[in-house]
């Protein structure tokens, strides 16, 4: 491989790594532990939740009564995504812009999520989110949901 080609490949690899979202959602060191989420909000506030696409997984891969869906959430400053569980509803959330704090049943303190970070949610997790910032937080959520 000549030097110019190597430089081009190296530059492309660095650019790809720099543009790849980082997984987030980990509890800070020393803060892992049961959090009963006492007094967690149960109603949404200052948040819009729009389904922007879905796929019937029964037709696609034989998983009946389940959809893979993509949602766009806009959480205004002070806005709340209320307490919920991910039992049987795995999800990946990417913060597109802004920042938001997650309060999770397995962490004693809030977990901050910033633009470009992904949070993985699965069975056993209960949590709620609040935008403690001064600008709207825009999230994309891909999850598998039982059909109503």
Secondary structure, 3 states (H helix, E strand, C coil): CCHHHHHHHHHHHHHHHHHCCEEECCCCCCCECCCCCCCCCCCCEEEEEEEEEEEEHHHHHCCCCEEEEEEEEEEEEEEEEEEEECCCCCEEEEEEECEEEEEECCECCCEEEECCEEEEECCCCEEEEECCCCCCEEEEEEEEEECC
